[in-house]
């Protein structure tokens, strides 16, 4: 049942940012709290931008799957990884969502008056969103999901990527994703190729780097994707879509200072609250959790929303300490061309441990297990990092 349209420009909740995190909050409320009048404010003409988001089946709690199931474009029961020392297949389901599905679902579930595309939220404060064209939207509560904001208080490297959806002349022969093919030449940090087979002749291929900077040469990435396809014996007929991105991979910093530098409201979600998986910078699992949490609130006021989301962000930061340590190993402890060894070491572990690892639910025993065996970096480098980031 679609939400009731809000009169004039007053809403129960204004969501500043119509990407993945903001869109999922709106969908969760539309399903569980249709009486809540929402304004979903997005600078672009399409909600979600131009993205393919992916996640492991174990990343999302079974009772929350309903929120993402209508958005899924393709799903698989297993996936592969390839490293210089070994290749491996793992039996954890993998799911991919195209941003067009998020846009379509929002337009189906919410009234037109709630969907404000082409309107950039310039400034947020309790009860008010100021737009870059001088307009204002008032609401009982405001939620800020406008992206990462000022990251100067944090320590991080970059995950940068360019991907293409390829249509091939002949079938590619893959029946499941290749999450990491790190057998490619190691350039500009940890480089791997990521492949999602959407049909027998359509495959999304992404050239990805864990790099010290966010400079992305798209023409070079396109050339390397073409070279990878040729190496696999794939003849490209058409490039259907392309996307690029640069995501911070956070390994340290002053979280309270980060929070203060992005002042406005404490009700923040997505990258604006650093609610991302530290290793991958994936935001979907925490975006689902946040959306359900908000939709299940008995009363949505600025005060209650500020408190619940600031508490969530603080807890997530504390719980991510071990994962950030592994990122520090990769970015600070290894020579750039040897960064792949951290993930090569990790992926040799038990399948259930890996599922918990990506879901952010690693146990203390998992931590011990991940640090055992031949270390992926020199001990002389590991010890100072352990002392600093423990």
BALOBA-1460 file (C-alpha; in Angstrom, 3 decimals):
// residues 390
<rec num="1" residu="x" x="0.000" y="0.000" z="0.000"/>
<rec num="2" residu="x" x="1.613" y="3.318" z="-1.092"/>
<rec num="3" residu="x" x="2.209" y="5.971" z="1.507"/>
<rec num="4" residu="x" x="-0.224" y="8.823" z="1.968"/>
<rec num="5" residu="x" x="1.026" y="12.000" z="0.296"/>
<rec num="6" residu="x" x="2.203" y="14.769" z="2.605"/>
<rec num="7" residu="x" x="0.422" y="18.131" z="2.384"/>
<rec num="8" residu="x" x="2.535" y="21.117" z="1.339"/>
<rec num="9" residu="x" x="6.205" y="20.720" z="2.249"/>
<rec num="10" residu="x" x="5.956" y="19.247" z="5.762"/>
<rec num="11" residu="x" x="6.962" y="15.623" z="6.288"/>
<rec num="12" residu="x" x="7.412" y="13.178" z="9.124"/>
<rec num="13" residu="x" x="10.884" y="12.241" z="7.824"/>
<rec num="14" residu="x" x="13.118" y="13.926" z="5.253"/>
<rec num="15" residu="x" x="15.860" y="11.642" z="3.899"/>
<rec num="16" residu="x" x="18.732" y="13.674" z="2.445"/>
<rec num="17" residu="x" x="20.275" y="11.345" z="-0.134"/>
<rec num="18" residu="x" x="18.528" y="8.859" z="-2.403"/>
<rec num="19" residu="x" x="21.296" y="6.310" z="-2.847"/>
<rec num="20" residu="x" x="21.271" y="2.765" z="-1.519"/>
<rec num="21" residu="x" x="21.093" y="3.591" z="2.199"/>
<rec num="22" residu="x" x="18.426" y="6.285" z="1.826"/>
<rec num="23" residu="x" x="16.406" y="4.236" z="-0.638"/>
<rec num="24" residu="x" x="16.311" y="1.192" z="1.635"/>
<rec num="25" residu="x" x="15.119" y="3.312" z="4.571"/>
<rec num="26" residu="x" x="12.286" y="4.636" z="2.405"/>
<rec num="27" residu="x" x="11.311" y="1.134" z="1.231"/>
<rec num="28" residu="x" x="11.385" y="-0.313" z="4.751"/>
<rec num="29" residu="x" x="9.126" y="2.480" z="6.001"/>
<rec num="30" residu="x" x="6.783" y="2.117" z="3.037"/>
<rec num="31" residu="x" x="6.322" y="-1.544" z="3.924"/>
<rec num="32" residu="x" x="6.256" y="-1.435" z="7.732"/>
<rec num="33" residu="x" x="5.096" y="2.124" z="8.447"/>
<rec num="34" residu="x" x="3.017" y="3.351" z="5.475"/>
<rec num="35" residu="x" x="1.513" y="6.098" z="7.628"/>
<rec num="36" residu="x" x="4.895" y="7.868" z="7.876"/>
<rec num="37" residu="x" x="5.130" y="10.662" z="5.294"/>
<rec num="38" residu="x" x="8.575" y="10.654" z="3.675"/>
<rec num="39" residu="x" x="10.531" y="13.044" z="1.484"/>
<rec num="40" residu="x" x="13.374" y="11.237" z="-0.305"/>
<rec num="41" residu="x" x="15.722" y="13.884" z="-1.710"/>
<rec num="42" residu="x" x="18.192" y="12.977" z="-4.476"/>
<rec num="43" residu="x" x="20.446" y="15.302" z="-6.492"/>
<rec num="44" residu="x" x="20.403" y="13.094" z="-9.602"/>
<rec num="45" residu="x" x="17.435" y="12.196" z="-11.786"/>
<rec num="46" residu="x" x="17.546" y="8.517" z="-10.778"/>
<rec num="47" residu="x" x="17.632" y="7.050" z="-7.294"/>
<rec num="48" residu="x" x="20.705" y="4.921" z="-6.645"/>
<rec num="49" residu="x" x="22.813" y="6.425" z="-9.414"/>
<rec num="50" residu="x" x="24.554" y="3.996" z="-11.772"/>
<rec num="51" residu="x" x="25.696" y="1.033" z="-9.703"/>
<rec num="52" residu="x" x="25.694" y="-2.707" z="-9.250"/>
<rec num="53" residu="x" x="25.677" y="-3.569" z="-5.548"/>
<rec num="54" residu="x" x="26.539" y="-7.080" z="-4.445"/>
<rec num="55" residu="x" x="26.458" y="-8.964" z="-1.164"/>
<rec num="56" residu="x" x="26.845" y="-12.431" z="0.289"/>
<rec num="57" residu="x" x="23.672" y="-14.238" z="1.305"/>
<rec num="58" residu="x" x="25.038" y="-14.512" z="4.857"/>
<rec num="59" residu="x" x="25.471" y="-10.704" z="5.065"/>
<rec num="60" residu="x" x="21.734" y="-10.112" z="5.546"/>
<rec num="61" residu="x" x="19.735" y="-11.728" z="8.351"/>
<rec num="62" residu="x" x="17.097" y="-14.194" z="7.054"/>
<rec num="63" residu="x" x="14.291" y="-12.158" z="8.630"/>
<rec num="64" residu="x" x="15.458" y="-9.067" z="6.689"/>
<rec num="65" residu="x" x="15.805" y="-10.675" z="3.256"/>
<rec num="66" residu="x" x="12.343" y="-9.431" z="2.231"/>
<rec num="67" residu="x" x="13.689" y="-5.895" z="1.900"/>
<rec num="68" residu="x" x="16.282" y="-6.737" z="-0.763"/>
<rec num="69" residu="x" x="14.708" y="-9.708" z="-2.541"/>
<rec num="70" residu="x" x="12.563" y="-7.568" z="-4.905"/>
<rec num="71" residu="x" x="15.699" y="-5.671" z="-5.951"/>
<rec num="72" residu="x" x="17.938" y="-8.624" z="-6.855"/>
<rec num="73" residu="x" x="18.911" y="-8.890" z="-10.522"/>
<rec num="74" residu="x" x="20.892" y="-12.127" z="-10.323"/>
<rec num="75" residu="x" x="21.834" y="-14.630" z="-7.624"/>
<rec num="76" residu="x" x="24.204" y="-17.551" z="-7.369"/>
<rec num="77" residu="x" x="24.759" y="-20.356" z="-4.853"/>
<rec num="78" residu="x" x="28.569" y="-20.142" z="-4.822"/>
<rec num="79" residu="x" x="31.541" y="-18.107" z="-6.025"/>
<rec num="80" residu="x" x="35.217" y="-18.490" z="-6.951"/>
<rec num="81" residu="x" x="38.452" y="-16.765" z="-5.987"/>
<rec num="82" residu="x" x="41.813" y="-17.020" z="-7.746"/>
<rec num="83" residu="x" x="45.162" y="-16.158" z="-6.162"/>
<rec num="84" residu="x" x="48.734" y="-16.897" z="-7.279"/>
<rec num="85" residu="x" x="48.953" y="-19.833" z="-4.808"/>
<rec num="86" residu="x" x="45.514" y="-21.388" z="-5.297"/>
<rec num="87" residu="x" x="41.984" y="-21.163" z="-6.646"/>
<rec num="88" residu="x" x="38.929" y="-21.990" z="-4.585"/>
<rec num="89" residu="x" x="35.136" y="-22.321" z="-4.848"/>
<rec num="90" residu="x" x="33.074" y="-21.334" z="-1.815"/>
<rec num="91" residu="x" x="29.474" y="-22.256" z="-1.054"/>
<rec num="92" residu="x" x="28.086" y="-18.958" z="0.152"/>
<rec num="93" residu="x" x="25.299" y="-17.452" z="-1.919"/>
<rec num="94" residu="x" x="26.033" y="-14.216" z="-3.744"/>
<rec num="95" residu="x" x="23.487" y="-11.603" z="-4.844"/>
<rec num="96" residu="x" x="23.655" y="-8.561" z="-7.143"/>
<rec num="97" residu="x" x="21.332" y="-5.568" z="-7.415"/>
<rec num="98" residu="x" x="21.283" y="-3.110" z="-10.309"/>
<rec num="99" residu="x" x="20.515" y="0.472" z="-9.300"/>
<rec num="100" residu="x" x="17.678" y="0.620" z="-11.842"/>
<rec num="101" residu="x" x="15.814" y="-1.896" z="-9.691"/>
<rec num="102" residu="x" x="16.058" y="0.378" z="-6.641"/>
<rec num="103" residu="x" x="14.761" y="3.340" z="-8.641"/>
<rec num="104" residu="x" x="11.856" y="1.309" z="-10.053"/>
<rec num="105" residu="x" x="10.895" y="-0.135" z="-6.680"/>
<rec num="106" residu="x" x="10.866" y="3.288" z="-5.008"/>
<rec num="107" residu="x" x="8.615" y="4.695" z="-7.725"/>
<rec num="108" residu="x" x="6.271" y="1.727" z="-7.315"/>
<rec num="109" residu="x" x="6.057" y="1.904" z="-3.520"/>
<rec num="110" residu="x" x="6.062" y="5.632" z="-2.711"/>
<rec num="111" residu="x" x="3.821" y="8.472" z="-3.922"/>
<rec num="112" residu="x" x="5.273" y="10.875" z="-6.452"/>
<rec num="113" residu="x" x="5.189" y="13.758" z="-3.964"/>
<rec num="114" residu="x" x="7.640" y="11.874" z="-1.722"/>
<rec num="115" residu="x" x="10.230" y="11.390" z="-4.483"/>
<rec num="116" residu="x" x="12.287" y="14.502" z="-5.014"/>
<rec num="117" residu="x" x="14.885" y="13.884" z="-7.725"/>
<rec num="118" residu="x" x="17.033" y="16.620" z="-9.221"/>
<rec num="119" residu="x" x="17.088" y="18.395" z="-5.856"/>
<rec num="120" residu="x" x="20.399" y="18.493" z="-4.023"/>
<rec num="121" residu="x" x="20.369" y="18.674" z="-0.226"/>
<rec num="122" residu="x" x="22.912" y="21.411" z="0.455"/>
<rec num="123" residu="x" x="22.533" y="21.648" z="4.239"/>
<rec num="124" residu="x" x="20.747" y="19.595" z="6.895"/>
<rec num="125" residu="x" x="19.755" y="20.558" z="10.411"/>
<rec num="126" residu="x" x="17.166" y="19.284" z="12.889"/>
<rec num="127" residu="x" x="13.796" y="19.540" z="11.174"/>
<rec num="128" residu="x" x="15.042" y="21.226" z="7.999"/>
<rec num="129" residu="x" x="16.764" y="20.416" z="4.696"/>
<rec num="130" residu="x" x="18.015" y="23.351" z="2.610"/>
<rec num="131" residu="x" x="18.299" y="22.692" z="-1.116"/>
<rec num="132" residu="x" x="20.938" y="24.118" z="-3.441"/>
<rec num="133" residu="x" x="18.264" y="26.002" z="-5.403"/>
<rec num="134" residu="x" x="17.217" y="27.906" z="-2.282"/>
<rec num="135" residu="x" x="14.208" y="25.721" z="-1.493"/>
<rec num="136" residu="x" x="13.541" y="24.143" z="1.898"/>
<rec num="137" residu="x" x="11.910" y="20.958" z="3.109"/>
<rec num="138" residu="x" x="10.779" y="20.774" z="6.714"/>
<rec num="139" residu="x" x="10.161" y="17.567" z="8.628"/>
<rec num="140" residu="x" x="9.703" y="16.257" z="12.125"/>
<rec num="141" residu="x" x="13.019" y="14.416" z="11.672"/>
<rec num="142" residu="x" x="15.868" y="14.612" z="9.159"/>
<rec num="143" residu="x" x="18.163" y="11.734" z="8.155"/>
<rec num="144" residu="x" x="21.521" y="12.495" z="6.480"/>
<rec num="145" residu="x" x="22.711" y="9.868" z="3.978"/>
<rec num="146" residu="x" x="24.584" y="12.094" z="1.532"/>
<rec num="147" residu="x" x="27.779" y="10.057" z="1.266"/>
<rec num="148" residu="x" x="31.081" y="10.054" z="3.095"/>
<rec num="149" residu="x" x="31.458" y="13.757" z="3.813"/>
<rec num="150" residu="x" x="34.674" y="15.076" z="5.395"/>
<rec num="151" residu="x" x="37.035" y="12.116" z="5.962"/>
<rec num="152" residu="x" x="40.080" y="14.145" z="7.059"/>
<rec num="153" residu="x" x="39.979" y="12.744" z="10.623"/>
<rec num="154" residu="x" x="40.265" y="9.151" z="9.356"/>
<rec num="155" residu="x" x="43.153" y="7.066" z="8.007"/>
<rec num="156" residu="x" x="42.371" y="5.179" z="4.839"/>
<rec num="157" residu="x" x="43.449" y="3.873" z="1.487"/>
<rec num="158" residu="x" x="41.213" y="3.535" z="-1.552"/>
<rec num="159" residu="x" x="39.301" y="0.840" z="-3.352"/>
<rec num="160" residu="x" x="38.835" y="2.184" z="-6.872"/>
<rec num="161" residu="x" x="37.289" y="0.426" z="-9.806"/>
<rec num="162" residu="x" x="35.872" y="0.615" z="-13.290"/>
<rec num="163" residu="x" x="33.451" y="-2.001" z="-14.542"/>
<rec num="164" residu="x" x="31.767" y="-2.864" z="-17.821"/>
<rec num="165" residu="x" x="28.793" y="-5.079" z="-18.629"/>
<rec num="166" residu="x" x="29.947" y="-6.987" z="-21.695"/>
<rec num="167" residu="x" x="27.855" y="-8.766" z="-24.295"/>
<rec num="168" residu="x" x="29.936" y="-11.547" z="-25.832"/>
<rec num="169" residu="x" x="29.784" y="-13.327" z="-29.162"/>
<rec num="170" residu="x" x="29.947" y="-16.760" z="-27.514"/>
<rec num="171" residu="x" x="29.108" y="-18.027" z="-23.994"/>
<rec num="172" residu="x" x="31.725" y="-17.092" z="-21.402"/>
<rec num="173" residu="x" x="31.564" y="-20.466" z="-19.623"/>
<rec num="174" residu="x" x="31.198" y="-19.137" z="-16.059"/>
<rec num="175" residu="x" x="28.308" y="-20.412" z="-13.935"/>
<rec num="176" residu="x" x="29.152" y="-18.386" z="-10.806"/>
<rec num="177" residu="x" x="30.921" y="-15.131" z="-9.941"/>
<rec num="178" residu="x" x="34.657" y="-14.707" z="-9.649"/>
<rec num="179" residu="x" x="34.864" y="-12.395" z="-6.651"/>
<rec num="180" residu="x" x="38.614" y="-11.928" z="-6.915"/>
<rec num="181" residu="x" x="40.958" y="-12.955" z="-9.698"/>
<rec num="182" residu="x" x="44.284" y="-11.798" z="-8.266"/>
<rec num="183" residu="x" x="46.354" y="-13.766" z="-10.773"/>
<rec num="184" residu="x" x="46.462" y="-10.630" z="-12.940"/>
<rec num="185" residu="x" x="49.460" y="-8.307" z="-12.930"/>
<rec num="186" residu="x" x="49.712" y="-6.449" z="-9.609"/>
<rec num="187" residu="x" x="49.655" y="-2.749" z="-10.479"/>
<rec num="188" residu="x" x="48.956" y="0.311" z="-8.309"/>
<rec num="189" residu="x" x="48.495" y="-1.741" z="-5.130"/>
<rec num="190" residu="x" x="46.360" y="-4.857" z="-4.824"/>
<rec num="191" residu="x" x="44.724" y="-5.409" z="-8.196"/>
<rec num="192" residu="x" x="42.096" y="-7.995" z="-9.040"/>
<rec num="193" residu="x" x="39.397" y="-8.577" z="-11.638"/>
<rec num="194" residu="x" x="35.809" y="-9.212" z="-10.568"/>
<rec num="195" residu="x" x="33.349" y="-11.077" z="-12.821"/>
<rec num="196" residu="x" x="29.561" y="-11.427" z="-12.505"/>
<rec num="197" residu="x" x="27.916" y="-13.707" z="-15.104"/>
<rec num="198" residu="x" x="24.442" y="-12.218" z="-15.662"/>
<rec num="199" residu="x" x="23.594" y="-14.576" z="-18.540"/>
<rec num="200" residu="x" x="25.524" y="-16.999" z="-20.718"/>
<rec num="201" residu="x" x="26.713" y="-14.142" z="-22.971"/>
<rec num="202" residu="x" x="26.490" y="-11.150" z="-20.620"/>
<rec num="203" residu="x" x="29.103" y="-10.644" z="-17.936"/>
<rec num="204" residu="x" x="30.044" y="-7.705" z="-15.742"/>
<rec num="205" residu="x" x="33.836" y="-7.363" z="-15.531"/>
<rec num="206" residu="x" x="35.423" y="-4.927" z="-13.085"/>
<rec num="207" residu="x" x="39.062" y="-3.871" z="-12.824"/>
<rec num="208" residu="x" x="39.657" y="-3.119" z="-9.116"/>
<rec num="209" residu="x" x="42.548" y="-1.697" z="-7.079"/>
<rec num="210" residu="x" x="43.328" y="-1.300" z="-3.370"/>
<rec num="211" residu="x" x="45.487" y="1.756" z="-3.862"/>
<rec num="212" residu="x" x="47.125" y="4.578" z="-1.907"/>
<rec num="213" residu="x" x="45.277" y="7.225" z="-3.914"/>
<rec num="214" residu="x" x="41.931" y="7.620" z="-5.642"/>
<rec num="215" residu="x" x="43.253" y="8.557" z="-9.091"/>
<rec num="216" residu="x" x="41.429" y="6.361" z="-11.603"/>
<rec num="217" residu="x" x="42.460" y="6.284" z="-15.254"/>
<rec num="218" residu="x" x="39.274" y="5.029" z="-16.881"/>
<rec num="219" residu="x" x="40.804" y="4.615" z="-20.344"/>
<rec num="220" residu="x" x="43.524" y="2.383" z="-18.875"/>
<rec num="221" residu="x" x="40.973" y="0.360" z="-16.908"/>
<rec num="222" residu="x" x="38.896" y="-0.116" z="-20.066"/>
<rec num="223" residu="x" x="41.996" y="-1.338" z="-21.891"/>
<rec num="224" residu="x" x="42.800" y="-3.794" z="-19.094"/>
<rec num="225" residu="x" x="39.244" y="-5.152" z="-19.101"/>
<rec num="226" residu="x" x="39.544" y="-5.729" z="-22.861"/>
<rec num="227" residu="x" x="42.895" y="-7.479" z="-22.327"/>
<rec num="228" residu="x" x="41.391" y="-9.669" z="-19.592"/>
<rec num="229" residu="x" x="38.475" y="-10.612" z="-21.840"/>
<rec num="230" residu="x" x="40.875" y="-11.496" z="-24.667"/>
<rec num="231" residu="x" x="42.972" y="-13.596" z="-22.268"/>
<rec num="232" residu="x" x="39.820" y="-15.539" z="-21.348"/>
<rec num="233" residu="x" x="38.982" y="-15.994" z="-25.042"/>
<rec num="234" residu="x" x="35.913" y="-13.726" z="-24.852"/>
<rec num="235" residu="x" x="35.042" y="-11.728" z="-27.957"/>
<rec num="236" residu="x" x="33.198" y="-8.536" z="-27.001"/>
<rec num="237" residu="x" x="30.215" y="-7.625" z="-29.179"/>
<rec num="238" residu="x" x="28.892" y="-4.705" z="-27.144"/>
<rec num="239" residu="x" x="29.531" y="-2.779" z="-23.916"/>
<rec num="240" residu="x" x="26.083" y="-2.422" z="-22.322"/>
<rec num="241" residu="x" x="26.927" y="-0.295" z="-19.290"/>
<rec num="242" residu="x" x="29.888" y="1.138" z="-17.409"/>
<rec num="243" residu="x" x="30.426" y="2.338" z="-13.866"/>
<rec num="244" residu="x" x="33.314" y="3.696" z="-11.825"/>
<rec num="245" residu="x" x="33.893" y="4.386" z="-8.162"/>
<rec num="246" residu="x" x="36.389" y="5.294" z="-5.458"/>
<rec num="247" residu="x" x="35.617" y="4.065" z="-1.954"/>
<rec num="248" residu="x" x="37.661" y="4.759" z="1.190"/>
<rec num="249" residu="x" x="39.044" y="1.662" z="2.919"/>
<rec num="250" residu="x" x="39.337" y="2.861" z="6.520"/>
<rec num="251" residu="x" x="42.060" y="1.444" z="8.766"/>
<rec num="252" residu="x" x="42.241" y="4.033" z="11.550"/>
<rec num="253" residu="x" x="41.588" y="7.558" z="12.694"/>
<rec num="254" residu="x" x="39.686" y="9.624" z="15.223"/>
<rec num="255" residu="x" x="36.016" y="8.652" z="14.995"/>
<rec num="256" residu="x" x="34.676" y="11.373" z="17.348"/>
<rec num="257" residu="x" x="36.530" y="13.982" z="15.281"/>
<rec num="258" residu="x" x="35.088" y="12.504" z="12.069"/>
<rec num="259" residu="x" x="31.632" y="12.797" z="13.587"/>
<rec num="260" residu="x" x="32.126" y="16.415" z="14.616"/>
<rec num="261" residu="x" x="33.539" y="17.434" z="11.230"/>
<rec num="262" residu="x" x="30.283" y="16.320" z="9.611"/>
<rec num="263" residu="x" x="27.993" y="18.203" z="11.987"/>
<rec num="264" residu="x" x="24.386" y="18.798" z="11.039"/>
<rec num="265" residu="x" x="22.275" y="16.048" z="12.570"/>
<rec num="266" residu="x" x="23.360" y="12.923" z="14.426"/>
<rec num="267" residu="x" x="20.818" y="10.905" z="12.452"/>
<rec num="268" residu="x" x="23.193" y="9.614" z="9.779"/>
<rec num="269" residu="x" x="23.416" y="6.388" z="7.829"/>
<rec num="270" residu="x" x="25.510" y="4.769" z="5.124"/>
<rec num="271" residu="x" x="28.983" y="6.140" z="4.463"/>
<rec num="272" residu="x" x="28.003" y="9.395" z="6.231"/>
<rec num="273" residu="x" x="28.162" y="7.404" z="9.488"/>
<rec num="274" residu="x" x="31.034" y="5.099" z="8.372"/>
<rec num="275" residu="x" x="28.499" y="2.248" z="8.387"/>
<rec num="276" residu="x" x="30.507" y="0.225" z="5.889"/>
<rec num="277" residu="x" x="32.333" y="-3.094" z="5.914"/>
<rec num="278" residu="x" x="35.940" y="-2.064" z="6.659"/>
<rec num="279" residu="x" x="37.591" y="-4.584" z="4.329"/>
<rec num="280" residu="x" x="35.389" y="-4.166" z="1.256"/>
<rec num="281" residu="x" x="33.718" y="-0.777" z="1.929"/>
<rec num="282" residu="x" x="30.425" y="-2.518" z="1.044"/>
<rec num="283" residu="x" x="27.519" y="-0.614" z="2.554"/>
<rec num="284" residu="x" x="24.532" y="-2.847" z="1.760"/>
<rec num="285" residu="x" x="24.511" y="-5.127" z="4.844"/>
<rec num="286" residu="x" x="24.569" y="-2.200" z="7.271"/>
<rec num="287" residu="x" x="22.139" y="-0.245" z="5.089"/>
<rec num="288" residu="x" x="19.610" y="-3.093" z="5.437"/>
<rec num="289" residu="x" x="20.121" y="-3.287" z="9.197"/>
<rec num="290" residu="x" x="19.750" y="0.482" z="9.555"/>
<rec num="291" residu="x" x="16.604" y="0.619" z="7.418"/>
<rec num="292" residu="x" x="14.865" y="-2.094" z="9.445"/>
<rec num="293" residu="x" x="15.945" y="-0.473" z="12.707"/>
<rec num="294" residu="x" x="14.429" y="2.873" z="11.686"/>
<rec num="295" residu="x" x="11.219" y="1.295" z="10.389"/>
<rec num="296" residu="x" x="10.755" y="-0.567" z="13.668"/>
<rec num="297" residu="x" x="11.095" y="2.553" z="15.830"/>
<rec num="298" residu="x" x="7.815" y="3.166" z="17.698"/>
<rec num="299" residu="x" x="8.153" y="6.922" z="17.224"/>
<rec num="300" residu="x" x="10.410" y="8.748" z="14.770"/>
<rec num="301" residu="x" x="11.505" y="12.092" z="16.207"/>
<rec num="302" residu="x" x="14.774" y="13.939" z="15.659"/>
<rec num="303" residu="x" x="15.897" y="13.192" z="19.198"/>
<rec num="304" residu="x" x="15.182" y="9.462" z="19.045"/>
<rec num="305" residu="x" x="16.595" y="9.103" z="15.536"/>
<rec num="306" residu="x" x="19.762" y="11.007" z="16.481"/>
<rec num="307" residu="x" x="20.374" y="8.779" z="19.489"/>
<rec num="308" residu="x" x="19.696" y="5.406" z="17.885"/>
<rec num="309" residu="x" x="21.846" y="6.121" z="14.827"/>
<rec num="310" residu="x" x="24.748" y="7.712" z="16.675"/>
<rec num="311" residu="x" x="24.795" y="4.720" z="19.047"/>
<rec num="312" residu="x" x="24.726" y="2.369" z="16.041"/>
<rec num="313" residu="x" x="27.635" y="4.180" z="14.362"/>
<rec num="314" residu="x" x="29.751" y="4.154" z="17.540"/>
<rec num="315" residu="x" x="29.097" y="0.443" z="18.112"/>
<rec num="316" residu="x" x="29.931" y="-0.360" z="14.478"/>
<rec num="317" residu="x" x="33.204" y="1.562" z="14.722"/>
<rec num="318" residu="x" x="34.184" y="-0.309" z="17.892"/>
<rec num="319" residu="x" x="33.219" y="-3.677" z="16.424"/>
<rec num="320" residu="x" x="35.257" y="-2.982" z="13.285"/>
<rec num="321" residu="x" x="38.603" y="-2.641" z="15.057"/>
<rec num="322" residu="x" x="39.922" y="-6.070" z="14.005"/>
<rec num="323" residu="x" x="38.923" y="-5.588" z="10.366"/>
<rec num="324" residu="x" x="40.613" y="-2.200" z="10.290"/>
<rec num="325" residu="x" x="43.761" y="-3.857" z="11.636"/>
<rec num="326" residu="x" x="43.763" y="-6.210" z="8.638"/>
<rec num="327" residu="x" x="43.357" y="-3.189" z="6.367"/>
<rec num="328" residu="x" x="46.347" y="-1.587" z="8.090"/>
<rec num="329" residu="x" x="48.324" y="-4.782" z="7.406"/>
<rec num="330" residu="x" x="47.415" y="-4.495" z="3.736"/>
<rec num="331" residu="x" x="48.012" y="-0.765" z="3.222"/>
<rec num="332" residu="x" x="50.819" y="-0.067" z="5.707"/>
<rec num="333" residu="x" x="52.433" y="-3.436" z="6.291"/>
<rec num="334" residu="x" x="52.897" y="-4.722" z="2.758"/>
<rec num="335" residu="x" x="54.627" y="-3.442" z="-0.318"/>
<rec num="336" residu="x" x="51.912" y="-2.420" z="-2.812"/>
<rec num="337" residu="x" x="52.571" y="-5.342" z="-5.170"/>
<rec num="338" residu="x" x="52.330" y="-7.777" z="-2.216"/>
<rec num="339" residu="x" x="49.046" y="-6.523" z="-0.751"/>
<rec num="340" residu="x" x="47.180" y="-9.421" z="-2.313"/>
<rec num="341" residu="x" x="48.840" y="-11.741" z="0.231"/>
<rec num="342" residu="x" x="46.562" y="-10.496" z="3.037"/>
<rec num="343" residu="x" x="43.435" y="-11.651" z="1.167"/>
<rec num="344" residu="x" x="45.209" y="-14.766" z="-0.123"/>
<rec num="345" residu="x" x="45.947" y="-15.666" z="3.508"/>
<rec num="346" residu="x" x="42.356" y="-14.899" z="4.563"/>
<rec num="347" residu="x" x="40.655" y="-16.885" z="1.809"/>
<rec num="348" residu="x" x="42.533" y="-20.043" z="2.758"/>
<rec num="349" residu="x" x="40.426" y="-20.247" z="5.931"/>
<rec num="350" residu="x" x="37.199" y="-22.122" z="6.750"/>
<rec num="351" residu="x" x="34.101" y="-21.237" z="4.687"/>
<rec num="352" residu="x" x="31.942" y="-20.450" z="7.728"/>
<rec num="353" residu="x" x="34.698" y="-18.233" z="9.138"/>
<rec num="354" residu="x" x="34.766" y="-16.338" z="5.827"/>
<rec num="355" residu="x" x="30.986" y="-15.877" z="5.876"/>
<rec num="356" residu="x" x="31.197" y="-14.417" z="9.391"/>
<rec num="357" residu="x" x="34.157" y="-12.295" z="8.306"/>
<rec num="358" residu="x" x="32.234" y="-10.544" z="5.528"/>
<rec num="359" residu="x" x="29.100" y="-10.228" z="7.656"/>
<rec num="360" residu="x" x="31.144" y="-8.465" z="10.358"/>
<rec num="361" residu="x" x="30.362" y="-11.224" z="12.859"/>
<rec num="362" residu="x" x="33.811" y="-12.730" z="13.409"/>
<rec num="363" residu="x" x="34.362" y="-14.408" z="16.775"/>
<rec num="364" residu="x" x="37.465" y="-14.058" z="18.934"/>
<rec num="365" residu="x" x="38.508" y="-17.515" z="17.760"/>
<rec num="366" residu="x" x="38.107" y="-16.304" z="14.162"/>
<rec num="367" residu="x" x="40.469" y="-13.429" z="14.961"/>
<rec num="368" residu="x" x="43.053" y="-15.852" z="16.321"/>
<rec num="369" residu="x" x="42.597" y="-18.150" z="13.334"/>
<rec num="370" residu="x" x="43.028" y="-15.308" z="10.841"/>
<rec num="371" residu="x" x="46.298" y="-14.282" z="12.476"/>
<rec num="372" residu="x" x="47.764" y="-17.794" z="12.587"/>
<rec num="373" residu="x" x="49.942" y="-19.454" z="9.997"/>
<rec num="374" residu="x" x="52.646" y="-17.812" z="7.945"/>
<rec num="375" residu="x" x="51.911" y="-14.070" z="8.201"/>
<rec num="376" residu="x" x="51.111" y="-12.225" z="4.963"/>
<rec num="377" residu="x" x="53.465" y="-9.389" z="5.988"/>
<rec num="378" residu="x" x="56.824" y="-9.270" z="7.730"/>
<rec num="379" residu="x" x="56.665" y="-9.683" z="11.524"/>
<rec num="380" residu="x" x="58.808" y="-6.560" z="11.913"/>
<rec num="381" residu="x" x="56.015" y="-4.602" z="10.216"/>
<rec num="382" residu="x" x="53.125" y="-6.465" z="11.814"/>
<rec num="383" residu="x" x="54.094" y="-5.843" z="15.450"/>
<rec num="384" residu="x" x="54.060" y="-2.009" z="15.281"/>
<rec num="385" residu="x" x="50.687" y="-2.142" z="13.518"/>
<rec num="386" residu="x" x="49.299" y="-4.542" z="16.133"/>
<rec num="387" residu="x" x="50.396" y="-2.165" z="18.871"/>
<rec num="388" residu="x" x="48.920" y="0.894" z="17.131"/>
<rec num="389" residu="x" x="45.645" y="-0.516" z="15.819"/>
<rec num="390" residu="x" x="44.862" y="-3.298" z="18.293"/>
